[in-house]
Amino acid sequence: MQQQSIMLFFMLLVGIGTIFFVSVFVSSLNADKDAGGTKNVLKKRFWFTLILIVVLGIFAAATLPKSPYFTYANETPSTVIHVGTIQFSFFLSTKPIDPKSPSGETITISHDQLVEFRVTSFDVNHGFAVYDPSMRLITQVQAMPGYINNLRYKFSEPGEYHIFCLEFCGTGHPVMQTTFKVI
Ligand SMILES: [Cu+2]
């Protein structure tokens, strides 16, 4: 449903853009015949500005209410998973991870329960991208040195989930991955 409305939204934008460019093209055909010639430029700017304001207004109305994009903000997570990243591994643990000797554990999460991942990096920027059992990207956040980025999610389907790095972090980047289970 959400994907369909995003699709519709972008189709609408493409439609508005097409109308705009066609109207500019058509008006340019008549540019020589216009009484004012280049003096008419203010009139054209008026329409450009109006359409720009409308498009930006639609964007703002569709995106700003969701800002700052932190889902389940009013709920308390029942599970907290600490995530530490280092070239080229993920460490997942129910306890805070020591950056000096990072270690992880096998993670099992109950379905339909709110999980909070507290994601950080001990070296360079990495990505923390969660893929469902059919390898569809479902959520992601950046792993950044010096910051803990919280990512909340409810897994509805039991199965084996995959984590991949989405930030090119060095030669071992393509093999930087791990898994966890949802039961
Ligand atoms: Cu990477």
Backbone and ligand atoms as CSV (ligand in chain L), in Angstrom:
chain,resi,resn,atom,element,x,y,z
A,1,MET,N,N,0.844,-1.204,0.000
A,1,MET,CA,C,0.000,0.000,0.000
A,1,MET,C,C,0.874,1.247,0.000
A,2,GLN,N,N,1.869,1.249,0.911
A,2,GLN,CA,C,2.757,2.410,0.998
A,2,GLN,C,C,3.562,2.555,-0.292
A,3,GLN,N,N,4.022,1.400,-0.825
A,3,GLN,CA,C,4.812,1.455,-2.057
A,3,GLN,C,C,3.969,1.958,-3.213
A,4,GLN,N,N,2.673,1.563,-3.202
A,4,GLN,CA,C,1.787,2.017,-4.276
A,4,GLN,C,C,1.583,3.525,-4.216
A,5,SER,N,N,1.417,4.054,-2.985
A,5,SER,CA,C,1.190,5.500,-2.892
A,5,SER,C,C,2.459,6.280,-3.238
A,6,ILE,N,N,3.636,5.717,-2.905
A,6,ILE,CA,C,4.888,6.373,-3.303
A,6,ILE,C,C,4.993,6.376,-4.825
A,7,MET,N,N,4.627,5.228,-5.419
A,7,MET,CA,C,4.658,5.112,-6.880
A,7,MET,C,C,3.728,6.151,-7.517
A,8,LEU,N,N,2.504,6.249,-6.975
A,8,LEU,CA,C,1.531,7.217,-7.489
A,8,LEU,C,C,2.064,8.641,-7.355
A,9,PHE,N,N,2.683,8.905,-6.210
A,9,PHE,CA,C,3.230,10.224,-5.935
A,9,PHE,C,C,4.289,10.600,-6.974
A,10,PHE,N,N,5.186,9.666,-7.284
A,10,PHE,CA,C,6.230,9.967,-8.257
A,10,PHE,C,C,5.676,10.059,-9.668
A,11,MET,N,N,4.632,9.250,-9.951
A,11,MET,CA,C,3.996,9.360,-11.268
A,11,MET,C,C,3.348,10.733,-11.425
A,12,LEU,N,N,2.743,11.213,-10.335
A,12,LEU,CA,C,2.146,12.546,-10.342
A,12,LEU,C,C,3.214,13.603,-10.612
A,13,LEU,N,N,4.363,13.446,-9.949
A,13,LEU,CA,C,5.461,14.402,-10.144
A,13,LEU,C,C,5.961,14.371,-11.584
A,14,VAL,N,N,6.079,13.146,-12.134
A,14,VAL,CA,C,6.527,13.014,-13.515
A,14,VAL,C,C,5.520,13.685,-14.444
A,15,GLY,N,N,4.219,13.512,-14.139
A,15,GLY,CA,C,3.167,14.142,-14.932
A,15,GLY,C,C,3.274,15.656,-14.898
A,16,ILE,N,N,3.448,16.206,-13.685
A,16,ILE,CA,C,3.579,17.662,-13.545
A,16,ILE,C,C,4.814,18.144,-14.305
A,17,GLY,N,N,5.906,17.405,-14.163
A,17,GLY,CA,C,7.150,17.766,-14.854
A,17,GLY,C,C,6.971,17.755,-16.354
A,18,THR,N,N,6.257,16.728,-16.857
A,18,THR,CA,C,6.044,16.612,-18.304
A,18,THR,C,C,5.221,17.792,-18.819
A,19,ILE,N,N,4.134,18.097,-18.092
A,19,ILE,CA,C,3.291,19.239,-18.488
A,19,ILE,C,C,4.122,20.516,-18.504
A,20,PHE,N,N,4.963,20.679,-17.492
A,20,PHE,CA,C,5.798,21.873,-17.397
A,20,PHE,C,C,6.740,21.985,-18.600
A,21,PHE,N,N,7.441,20.888,-18.910
A,21,PHE,CA,C,8.413,20.958,-19.998
A,21,PHE,C,C,7.730,21.120,-21.355
A,22,VAL,N,N,6.570,20.470,-21.525
A,22,VAL,CA,C,5.837,20.631,-22.787
A,22,VAL,C,C,5.376,22.079,-22.936
A,23,SER,N,N,4.887,22.665,-21.829
A,23,SER,CA,C,4.394,24.043,-21.922
A,23,SER,C,C,5.542,25.017,-22.196
A,24,VAL,N,N,6.710,24.746,-21.597
A,24,VAL,CA,C,7.874,25.598,-21.879
A,24,VAL,C,C,8.270,25.457,-23.351
A,25,PHE,N,N,8.253,24.201,-23.857
A,25,PHE,CA,C,8.622,23.956,-25.255
A,25,PHE,C,C,7.652,24.666,-26.207
A,26,VAL,N,N,6.349,24.499,-25.908
A,26,VAL,CA,C,5.348,25.115,-26.781
A,26,VAL,C,C,5.471,26.637,-26.748
A,27,SER,N,N,5.688,27.181,-25.561
A,27,SER,CA,C,5.793,28.638,-25.477
A,27,SER,C,C,7.073,29.138,-26.164
A,28,SER,N,N,8.105,28.289,-26.192
A,28,SER,CA,C,9.340,28.725,-26.860
A,28,SER,C,C,9.146,28.770,-28.387
A,29,LEU,N,N,8.203,27.947,-28.898
A,29,LEU,CA,C,7.920,27.976,-30.340
A,29,LEU,C,C,7.352,29.332,-30.747
A,30,ASN,N,N,6.594,29.929,-29.808
A,30,ASN,CA,C,5.951,31.205,-30.098
A,30,ASN,C,C,6.756,32.401,-29.594
A,31,ALA,N,N,7.977,32.126,-29.144
A,31,ALA,CA,C,8.743,33.188,-28.492
A,31,ALA,C,C,8.924,34.405,-29.399
A,32,ASP,N,N,9.193,34.146,-30.695
A,32,ASP,CA,C,9.438,35.266,-31.611
A,32,ASP,C,C,8.179,36.102,-31.821
A,33,LYS,N,N,7.012,35.416,-31.743
A,33,LYS,CA,C,5.764,36.119,-32.032
A,33,LYS,C,C,5.281,36.922,-30.828
A,34,ASP,N,N,5.823,36.581,-29.650
A,34,ASP,CA,C,5.374,37.292,-28.448
A,34,ASP,C,C,5.651,38.785,-28.587
A,35,ALA,N,N,4.651,39.535,-28.191
A,35,ALA,CA,C,4.766,40.978,-28.336
A,35,ALA,C,C,5.976,41.528,-27.587
A,36,GLY,N,N,6.150,41.042,-26.383
A,36,GLY,CA,C,7.208,41.609,-25.555
A,36,GLY,C,C,8.604,41.037,-25.825
A,37,GLY,N,N,8.691,39.926,-26.572
A,37,GLY,CA,C,9.993,39.297,-26.784
A,37,GLY,C,C,10.615,38.913,-25.456
A,38,THR,N,N,11.870,39.298,-25.274
A,38,THR,CA,C,12.559,38.915,-24.037
A,38,THR,C,C,11.982,39.620,-22.822
A,39,LYS,N,N,11.176,40.666,-23.041
A,39,LYS,CA,C,10.562,41.343,-21.889
A,39,LYS,C,C,9.549,40.425,-21.211
A,40,ASN,N,N,9.144,39.386,-21.944
A,40,ASN,CA,C,8.153,38.451,-21.421
A,40,ASN,C,C,8.722,37.496,-20.376
A,41,VAL,N,N,10.025,37.595,-20.163
A,41,VAL,CA,C,10.700,36.618,-19.314
A,41,VAL,C,C,10.134,36.608,-17.891
A,42,LEU,N,N,9.668,37.758,-17.414
A,42,LEU,CA,C,9.113,37.823,-16.062
A,42,LEU,C,C,7.846,36.988,-15.945
A,43,LYS,N,N,7.045,37.022,-17.014
A,43,LYS,CA,C,5.807,36.244,-17.029
A,43,LYS,C,C,6.128,34.749,-16.941
A,44,LYS,N,N,7.165,34.347,-17.683
A,44,LYS,CA,C,7.542,32.932,-17.657
A,44,LYS,C,C,8.101,32.554,-16.290
A,45,ARG,N,N,8.865,33.472,-15.710
A,45,ARG,CA,C,9.407,33.185,-14.369
A,45,ARG,C,C,8.283,33.015,-13.365
A,46,PHE,N,N,7.211,33.768,-13.536
A,46,PHE,CA,C,6.085,33.663,-12.618
A,46,PHE,C,C,5.557,32.233,-12.605
A,47,TRP,N,N,5.328,31.655,-13.795
A,47,TRP,CA,C,4.801,30.290,-13.866
A,47,TRP,C,C,5.803,29.282,-13.342
A,48,PHE,N,N,7.082,29.497,-13.691
A,48,PHE,CA,C,8.139,28.595,-13.193
A,48,PHE,C,C,8.139,28.586,-11.658
A,49,THR,N,N,8.099,29.800,-11.068
A,49,THR,CA,C,8.130,29.916,-9.613
A,49,THR,C,C,6.889,29.286,-8.993
A,50,LEU,N,N,5.733,29.526,-9.619
A,50,LEU,CA,C,4.494,28.971,-9.082
A,50,LEU,C,C,4.535,27.444,-9.069
A,51,ILE,N,N,4.949,26.865,-10.219
A,51,ILE,CA,C,5.007,25.402,-10.307
A,51,ILE,C,C,6.041,24.860,-9.320
A,52,LEU,N,N,7.180,25.558,-9.198
A,52,LEU,CA,C,8.216,25.137,-8.257
A,52,LEU,C,C,7.674,25.107,-6.831
A,53,ILE,N,N,6.931,26.155,-6.459
A,53,ILE,CA,C,6.378,26.232,-5.104
A,53,ILE,C,C,5.371,25.097,-4.868
A,54,VAL,N,N,4.539,24.825,-5.904
A,54,VAL,CA,C,3.544,23.750,-5.764
A,54,VAL,C,C,4.238,22.403,-5.573
A,55,VAL,N,N,5.277,22.125,-6.414
A,55,VAL,CA,C,5.977,20.839,-6.332
A,55,VAL,C,C,6.677,20.709,-4.981
A,56,LEU,N,N,7.375,21.770,-4.560
A,56,LEU,CA,C,8.061,21.717,-3.261
A,56,LEU,C,C,7.054,21.581,-2.118
A,57,GLY,N,N,5.887,22.228,-2.293
A,57,GLY,CA,C,4.840,22.126,-1.282
A,57,GLY,C,C,4.345,20.693,-1.136
A,58,ILE,N,N,4.143,20.002,-2.278
A,58,ILE,CA,C,3.703,18.601,-2.240
A,58,ILE,C,C,4.765,17.743,-1.546
A,59,PHE,N,N,6.027,17.973,-1.912
A,59,PHE,CA,C,7.133,17.232,-1.286
A,59,PHE,C,C,7.132,17.436,0.225
A,60,ALA,N,N,7.026,18.719,0.638
A,60,ALA,CA,C,7.088,19.034,2.065
A,60,ALA,C,C,5.918,18.393,2.804
A,61,ALA,N,N,4.702,18.480,2.210
A,61,ALA,CA,C,3.514,17.929,2.864
A,61,ALA,C,C,3.624,16.417,2.998
A,62,ALA,N,N,4.258,15.771,1.990
A,62,ALA,CA,C,4.340,14.310,2.011
A,62,ALA,C,C,5.448,13.813,2.925
A,63,THR,N,N,6.504,14.583,3.100
A,63,THR,CA,C,7.665,14.059,3.832
A,63,THR,C,C,7.843,14.643,5.231
A,64,LEU,N,N,7.573,15.949,5.411
A,64,LEU,CA,C,7.873,16.575,6.705
A,64,LEU,C,C,7.109,15.970,7.891
A,65,PRO,N,N,5.804,15.593,7.724
A,65,PRO,CA,C,5.111,15.020,8.881
A,65,PRO,C,C,5.786,13.755,9.400
A,66,LYS,N,N,6.550,13.066,8.544
A,66,LYS,CA,C,7.201,11.831,8.976
A,66,LYS,C,C,8.571,12.094,9.597
A,67,SER,N,N,9.060,13.312,9.453
A,67,SER,CA,C,10.352,13.659,10.010
A,67,SER,C,C,10.308,13.529,11.525
A,68,PRO,N,N,11.346,13.075,12.254
A,68,PRO,CA,C,12.664,12.706,11.758
A,68,PRO,C,C,12.804,11.238,11.368
A,69,TYR,N,N,11.784,10.627,10.819
A,69,TYR,CA,C,11.856,9.261,10.299
A,69,TYR,C,C,12.237,8.245,11.365
A,70,PHE,N,N,11.794,8.445,12.588
A,70,PHE,CA,C,12.072,7.477,13.648
A,70,PHE,C,C,10.769,6.768,13.965
A,71,THR,N,N,10.656,5.522,13.521
A,71,THR,CA,C,9.397,4.790,13.689
A,71,THR,C,C,9.276,4.214,15.101
A,72,TYR,N,N,8.069,3.973,15.531
A,72,TYR,CA,C,7.736,3.431,16.864
A,72,TYR,C,C,8.328,4.305,17.966
A,73,ALA,N,N,8.318,5.620,17.754
A,73,ALA,CA,C,8.952,6.532,18.710
A,73,ALA,C,C,8.257,6.504,20.067
A,74,ASN,N,N,6.954,6.193,20.090
A,74,ASN,CA,C,6.203,6.262,21.342
A,74,ASN,C,C,6.116,4.920,22.068
A,75,GLU,N,N,6.819,3.910,21.560
A,75,GLU,CA,C,6.780,2.592,22.200
A,75,GLU,C,C,8.125,2.272,22.840
A,76,THR,N,N,8.081,1.421,23.855
A,76,THR,CA,C,9.331,0.990,24.487
A,76,THR,C,C,9.750,-0.343,23.870
A,77,PRO,N,N,10.967,-0.429,23.344
A,77,PRO,CA,C,11.380,-1.689,22.722
A,77,PRO,C,C,11.511,-2.810,23.747
A,78,SER,N,N,11.064,-4.005,23.378
A,78,SER,CA,C,11.175,-5.134,24.305
A,78,SER,C,C,12.544,-5.794,24.196
A,79,THR,N,N,13.255,-5.541,23.102
A,79,THR,CA,C,14.602,-6.092,22.933
A,79,THR,C,C,15.529,-4.993,22.436
A,80,VAL,N,N,16.721,-4.932,23.017
A,80,VAL,CA,C,17.738,-3.999,22.519
A,80,VAL,C,C,18.932,-4.822,22.039
A,81,ILE,N,N,19.309,-4.599,20.794
A,81,ILE,CA,C,20.470,-5.295,20.228
A,81,ILE,C,C,21.558,-4.250,19.955
A,82,HIS,N,N,22.715,-4.454,20.545
A,82,HIS,CA,C,23.846,-3.562,20.278
A,82,HIS,C,C,24.583,-4.067,19.039
A,83,VAL,N,N,24.896,-3.149,18.151
A,83,VAL,CA,C,25.576,-3.529,16.910
A,83,VAL,C,C,26.863,-2.722,16.802
A,84,GLY,N,N,27.982,-3.443,16.723
A,84,GLY,CA,C,29.273,-2.809,16.475
A,84,GLY,C,C,29.793,-3.266,15.133
A,85,THR,N,N,30.365,-2.342,14.371
A,85,THR,CA,C,30.908,-2.739,13.069
A,85,THR,C,C,32.391,-2.410,13.027
A,86,ILE,N,N,33.116,-3.230,12.293
A,86,ILE,CA,C,34.550,-3.049,12.130
A,86,ILE,C,C,34.894,-3.731,10.798
A,87,GLN,N,N,35.831,-3.174,10.046
A,87,GLN,CA,C,36.179,-3.784,8.751
A,87,GLN,C,C,36.604,-5.245,8.981
A,88,PHE,N,N,35.921,-6.233,8.537
A,88,PHE,CA,C,34.730,-6.239,7.712
A,88,PHE,C,C,33.705,-7.173,8.358
A,89,SER,N,N,33.325,-6.839,9.606
A,89,SER,CA,C,32.430,-7.712,10.378
A,89,SER,C,C,31.351,-6.918,11.101
A,90,PHE,N,N,30.259,-7.621,11.389
A,90,PHE,CA,C,29.221,-7.094,12.267
A,90,PHE,C,C,29.279,-7.858,13.584
A,91,PHE,N,N,29.159,-7.143,14.693
A,91,PHE,CA,C,29.042,-7.779,15.996
A,91,PHE,C,C,27.686,-7.410,16.569
A,92,LEU,N,N,26.858,-8.428,16.833
A,92,LEU,CA,C,25.536,-8.211,17.411
A,92,LEU,C,C,25.526,-8.811,18.804
A,93,SER,N,N,25.028,-8.037,19.773
A,93,SER,CA,C,25.036,-8.534,21.136
A,93,SER,C,C,23.888,-7.915,21.924
A,94,THR,N,N,23.389,-8.658,22.919
A,94,THR,CA,C,22.365,-8.085,23.787
A,94,THR,C,C,23.001,-7.197,24.854
A,95,LYS,N,N,24.342,-7.287,24.992
A,95,LYS,CA,C,25.069,-6.428,25.935
A,95,LYS,C,C,25.885,-5.402,25.147
A,96,PRO,N,N,26.204,-4.239,25.769
A,96,PRO,CA,C,27.047,-3.268,25.075
A,96,PRO,C,C,28.375,-3.897,24.638
A,97,ILE,N,N,28.890,-3.449,23.501
A,97,ILE,CA,C,30.076,-4.086,22.908
A,97,ILE,C,C,31.316,-3.252,23.233
A,98,ASP,N,N,32.359,-3.933,23.691
A,98,ASP,CA,C,33.619,-3.262,24.009
A,98,ASP,C,C,34.387,-3.004,22.703
A,99,PRO,N,N,34.648,-1.731,22.382
A,99,PRO,CA,C,35.324,-1.433,21.107
A,99,PRO,C,C,36.738,-2.022,21.037
A,100,LYS,N,N,37.359,-2.230,22.224
A,100,LYS,CA,C,38.750,-2.714,22.213
A,100,LYS,C,C,38.825,-4.194,21.867
A,101,SER,N,N,37.844,-4.966,22.309
A,101,SER,CA,C,37.820,-6.389,21.917
A,101,SER,C,C,36.378,-6.761,21.601
A,102,PRO,N,N,35.894,-6.288,20.448
A,102,PRO,CA,C,34.483,-6.524,20.111
A,102,PRO,C,C,34.171,-8.007,19.938
A,103,SER,N,N,33.033,-8.412,20.494
A,103,SER,CA,C,32.582,-9.782,20.274
A,103,SER,C,C,31.062,-9.774,20.179
A,104,GLY,N,N,30.545,-10.725,19.449
A,104,GLY,CA,C,29.100,-10.806,19.259
A,104,GLY,C,C,28.564,-12.127,19.735
A,105,GLU,N,N,27.262,-12.280,19.597
A,105,GLU,CA,C,26.631,-13.540,19.972
A,105,GLU,C,C,25.537,-13.859,18.963
A,106,THR,N,N,25.063,-15.092,18.991
A,106,THR,CA,C,23.972,-15.470,18.101
A,106,THR,C,C,22.695,-14.787,18.579
A,107,ILE,N,N,22.035,-14.117,17.656
A,107,ILE,CA,C,20.869,-13.321,18.034
A,107,ILE,C,C,19.587,-14.001,17.552
A,108,THR,N,N,18.645,-14.128,18.485
A,108,THR,CA,C,17.308,-14.622,18.140
A,108,THR,C,C,16.286,-13.613,18.655
A,109,ILE,N,N,15.415,-13.211,17.776
A,109,ILE,CA,C,14.437,-12.167,18.107
A,109,ILE,C,C,13.036,-12.749,17.951
A,110,SER,N,N,12.131,-12.395,18.872
A,110,SER,CA,C,10.739,-12.851,18.744
A,110,SER,C,C,10.001,-11.980,17.735
A,111,HIS,N,N,9.148,-12.601,16.942
A,111,HIS,CA,C,8.421,-11.825,15.945
A,111,HIS,C,C,7.350,-10.965,16.609
A,112,ASP,N,N,6.951,-9.903,15.914
A,112,ASP,CA,C,5.925,-8.957,16.370
A,112,ASP,C,C,6.299,-8.232,17.663
A,113,GLN,N,N,7.579,-8.239,18.012
A,113,GLN,CA,C,8.020,-7.473,19.184
A,113,GLN,C,C,8.946,-6.367,18.711
A,114,LEU,N,N,8.864,-5.239,19.404
A,114,LEU,CA,C,9.661,-4.091,18.974
A,114,LEU,C,C,11.134,-4.279,19.370
A,115,VAL,N,N,12.003,-4.210,18.364
A,115,VAL,CA,C,13.440,-4.359,18.576
A,115,VAL,C,C,14.117,-3.020,18.308
A,116,GLU,N,N,15.057,-2.682,19.153
A,116,GLU,CA,C,15.868,-1.486,18.869
A,116,GLU,C,C,17.309,-1.909,18.651
A,117,PHE,N,N,17.833,-1.602,17.464
A,117,PHE,CA,C,19.245,-1.826,17.176
A,117,PHE,C,C,19.990,-0.527,17.490
A,118,ARG,N,N,21.045,-0.629,18.305
A,118,ARG,CA,C,21.883,0.549,18.597
A,118,ARG,C,C,23.190,0.374,17.845
A,119,VAL,N,N,23.299,1.087,16.735
A,119,VAL,CA,C,24.312,0.783,15.735
A,119,VAL,C,C,25.443,1.807,15.764
A,120,THR,N,N,26.665,1.310,15.855
A,120,THR,CA,C,27.823,2.203,15.785
A,120,THR,C,C,28.953,1.509,15.030
A,121,SER,N,N,30.008,2.271,14.768
A,121,SER,CA,C,31.169,1.709,14.086
A,121,SER,C,C,32.417,1.984,14.912
A,122,PHE,N,N,33.368,1.051,14.863
A,122,PHE,CA,C,34.622,1.234,15.600
A,122,PHE,C,C,35.751,1.659,14.676
A,123,ASP,N,N,35.481,1.801,13.389
A,123,ASP,CA,C,36.524,2.318,12.493
A,123,ASP,C,C,35.942,3.326,11.495
A,124,VAL,N,N,35.498,2.855,10.356
A,124,VAL,CA,C,35.000,3.778,9.326
A,124,VAL,C,C,33.478,3.657,9.206
A,125,ASN,N,N,32.877,4.462,8.346
A,125,ASN,CA,C,31.439,4.360,8.111
A,125,ASN,C,C,31.078,3.023,7.460
A,126,HIS,N,N,30.057,2.402,7.996
A,126,HIS,CA,C,29.507,1.190,7.387
A,126,HIS,C,C,28.003,1.370,7.247
A,127,GLY,N,N,27.400,0.439,6.531
A,127,GLY,CA,C,25.945,0.409,6.465
A,127,GLY,C,C,25.442,-0.769,7.276
A,128,PHE,N,N,24.240,-0.626,7.835
A,128,PHE,CA,C,23.585,-1.728,8.551
A,128,PHE,C,C,22.237,-1.924,7.874
A,129,ALA,N,N,22.200,-2.865,6.940
A,129,ALA,CA,C,20.999,-3.056,6.135
A,129,ALA,C,C,20.419,-4.429,6.415
A,130,VAL,N,N,19.135,-4.479,6.764
A,130,VAL,CA,C,18.480,-5.733,7.128
A,130,VAL,C,C,17.632,-6.224,5.955
A,131,TYR,N,N,17.874,-7.480,5.562
A,131,TYR,CA,C,17.132,-8.118,4.465
A,131,TYR,C,C,16.306,-9.255,5.037
A,132,ASP,N,N,15.064,-9.375,4.567
A,132,ASP,CA,C,14.192,-10.442,5.060
A,132,ASP,C,C,14.579,-11.784,4.425
A,133,PRO,N,N,13.937,-12.906,4.850
A,133,PRO,CA,C,14.359,-14.219,4.339
A,133,PRO,C,C,14.303,-14.327,2.813
A,134,SER,N,N,13.486,-13.506,2.134
A,134,SER,CA,C,13.466,-13.563,0.669
A,134,SER,C,C,14.403,-12.512,0.067
A,135,MET,N,N,15.336,-12.029,0.881
A,135,MET,CA,C,16.398,-11.109,0.445
A,135,MET,C,C,15.873,-9.759,-0.039
A,136,ARG,N,N,14.797,-9.324,0.584
A,136,ARG,CA,C,14.277,-7.995,0.283
A,136,ARG,C,C,14.752,-7.039,1.367
A,137,LEU,N,N,15.290,-5.894,0.956
A,137,LEU,CA,C,15.757,-4.896,1.926
A,137,LEU,C,C,14.556,-4.324,2.672
A,138,ILE,N,N,14.561,-4.429,4.008
A,138,ILE,CA,C,13.392,-3.952,4.745
A,138,ILE,C,C,13.681,-2.729,5.597
A,139,THR,N,N,14.912,-2.586,6.078
A,139,THR,CA,C,15.238,-1.382,6.843
A,139,THR,C,C,16.745,-1.229,6.900
A,140,GLN,N,N,17.214,-0.009,7.150
A,140,GLN,CA,C,18.656,0.184,7.216
A,140,GLN,C,C,18.995,1.480,7.937
A,141,VAL,N,N,20.232,1.527,8.444
A,141,VAL,CA,C,20.734,2.735,9.090
A,141,VAL,C,C,22.244,2.765,8.892
A,142,GLN,N,N,22.835,3.949,9.035
A,142,GLN,CA,C,24.291,4.065,8.912
A,142,GLN,C,C,24.969,3.655,10.214
A,143,ALA,N,N,26.115,3.000,10.103
A,143,ALA,CA,C,26.967,2.739,11.262
A,143,ALA,C,C,28.119,3.732,11.190
A,144,MET,N,N,28.141,4.666,12.155
A,144,MET,CA,C,29.108,5.765,12.083
A,144,MET,C,C,29.982,5.793,13.329
A,145,PRO,N,N,31.294,5.958,13.154
A,145,PRO,CA,C,32.165,6.061,14.328
A,145,PRO,C,C,31.805,7.288,15.159
A,146,GLY,N,N,31.710,7.112,16.469
A,146,GLY,CA,C,31.415,8.241,17.356
A,146,GLY,C,C,29.934,8.515,17.546
A,147,TYR,N,N,29.083,7.767,16.864
A,147,TYR,CA,C,27.639,7.962,16.992
A,147,TYR,C,C,26.964,6.617,17.229
A,148,ILE,N,N,25.838,6.647,17.954
A,148,ILE,CA,C,25.002,5.448,18.048
A,148,ILE,C,C,23.683,5.790,17.366
A,149,ASN,N,N,23.400,5.116,16.280
A,149,ASN,CA,C,22.158,5.346,15.548
A,149,ASN,C,C,21.148,4.265,15.919
A,150,ASN,N,N,20.000,4.695,16.390
A,150,ASN,CA,C,18.974,3.743,16.808
A,150,ASN,C,C,18.033,3.421,15.654
A,151,LEU,N,N,17.779,2.152,15.485
A,151,LEU,CA,C,16.861,1.696,14.443
A,151,LEU,C,C,15.847,0.772,15.092
A,152,ARG,N,N,14.560,1.135,15.009
A,152,ARG,CA,C,13.523,0.292,15.606
A,152,ARG,C,C,12.747,-0.438,14.513
A,153,TYR,N,N,12.407,-1.684,14.804
A,153,TYR,CA,C,11.679,-2.468,13.801
A,153,TYR,C,C,10.910,-3.592,14.482
A,154,LYS,N,N,9.779,-3.966,13.850
A,154,LYS,CA,C,9.019,-5.145,14.283
A,154,LYS,C,C,9.053,-6.157,13.153
A,155,PHE,N,N,9.595,-7.316,13.409
A,155,PHE,CA,C,9.666,-8.361,12.390
A,155,PHE,C,C,8.403,-9.211,12.482
A,156,SER,N,N,7.637,-9.227,11.395
A,156,SER,CA,C,6.374,-9.963,11.443
A,156,SER,C,C,6.552,-11.423,11.025
A,157,GLU,N,N,7.557,-11.691,10.173
A,157,GLU,CA,C,7.736,-13.046,9.647
A,157,GLU,C,C,8.912,-13.735,10.330
A,158,PRO,N,N,8.697,-14.936,10.897
A,158,PRO,CA,C,9.840,-15.692,11.399
A,158,PRO,C,C,10.729,-16.141,10.241
A,159,GLY,N,N,12.013,-16.340,10.533
A,159,GLY,CA,C,12.935,-16.802,9.499
A,159,GLY,C,C,14.330,-16.268,9.738
A,160,GLU,N,N,15.202,-16.531,8.752
A,160,GLU,CA,C,16.578,-16.069,8.863
A,160,GLU,C,C,16.735,-14.744,8.118
A,161,TYR,N,N,17.151,-13.731,8.835
A,161,TYR,CA,C,17.346,-12.402,8.260
A,161,TYR,C,C,18.831,-12.153,8.041
A,162,HIS,N,N,19.123,-11.363,7.020
A,162,HIS,CA,C,20.521,-11.100,6.649
A,162,HIS,C,C,20.849,-9.634,6.854
A,163,ILE,N,N,22.082,-9.396,7.261
A,163,ILE,CA,C,22.568,-8.026,7.391
A,163,ILE,C,C,23.736,-7.849,6.435
A,164,PHE,N,N,23.646,-6.811,5.628
A,164,PHE,CA,C,24.735,-6.487,4.711
A,164,PHE,C,C,25.188,-5.058,4.956
A,165,CYS,N,N,26.444,-4.791,4.587
A,165,CYS,CA,C,26.961,-3.427,4.648
A,165,CYS,C,C,26.594,-2.738,3.326
A,166,LEU,N,N,26.017,-1.547,3.432
A,166,LEU,CA,C,25.632,-0.815,2.214
A,166,LEU,C,C,26.553,0.370,1.937
A,167,GLU,N,N,27.645,0.464,2.696
A,167,GLU,CA,C,28.558,1.589,2.510
A,167,GLU,C,C,29.897,1.007,2.100
A,168,PHE,N,N,30.416,1.413,0.930
A,168,PHE,CA,C,31.687,0.829,0.501
A,168,PHE,C,C,32.768,1.196,1.508
A,169,CYS,N,N,33.305,0.172,2.208
A,169,CYS,CA,C,34.171,0.440,3.357
A,169,CYS,C,C,35.562,-0.144,3.175
A,170,GLY,N,N,35.847,-0.712,2.004
A,170,GLY,CA,C,37.170,-1.263,1.774
A,170,GLY,C,C,37.094,-2.536,0.942
A,171,THR,N,N,38.245,-3.213,0.832
A,171,THR,CA,C,38.321,-4.375,-0.072
A,171,THR,C,C,37.402,-5.512,0.364
A,172,GLY,N,N,37.163,-5.640,1.672
A,172,GLY,CA,C,36.341,-6.748,2.151
A,172,GLY,C,C,34.864,-6.418,2.222
A,173,HIS,N,N,34.496,-5.259,1.724
A,173,HIS,CA,C,33.098,-4.815,1.828
A,173,HIS,C,C,32.077,-5.840,1.314
A,174,PRO,N,N,32.326,-6.468,0.131
A,174,PRO,CA,C,31.282,-7.387,-0.386
A,174,PRO,C,C,31.015,-8.586,0.517
A,175,VAL,N,N,31.979,-8.957,1.367
A,175,VAL,CA,C,31.744,-10.134,2.214
A,175,VAL,C,C,31.317,-9.736,3.622
A,176,MET,N,N,31.101,-8.452,3.841
A,176,MET,CA,C,30.717,-7.991,5.179
A,176,MET,C,C,29.234,-8.266,5.396
A,177,GLN,N,N,28.937,-9.322,6.115
A,177,GLN,CA,C,27.541,-9.699,6.338
A,177,GLN,C,C,27.403,-10.612,7.536
A,178,THR,N,N,26.199,-10.708,8.047
A,178,THR,CA,C,25.895,-11.663,9.114
A,178,THR,C,C,24.399,-11.985,9.062
A,179,THR,N,N,23.953,-12.813,9.960
A,179,THR,CA,C,22.527,-13.186,9.980
A,179,THR,C,C,22.009,-13.178,11.415
A,180,PHE,N,N,20.686,-13.144,11.549
A,180,PHE,CA,C,20.060,-13.406,12.842
A,180,PHE,C,C,18.724,-14.070,12.572
A,181,LYS,N,N,18.167,-14.648,13.633
A,181,LYS,CA,C,16.921,-15.406,13.454
A,181,LYS,C,C,15.751,-14.678,14.110
A,182,VAL,N,N,14.614,-14.773,13.463
A,182,VAL,CA,C,13.370,-14.305,14.063
A,182,VAL,C,C,12.484,-15.532,14.259
A,183,ILE,N,N,11.990,-15.716,15.495
A,183,ILE,CA,C,11.162,-16.918,15.769
A,183,ILE,C,C,9.737,-16.515,16.116
L,1,CU,CU,CU,31.012,-1.942,3.634
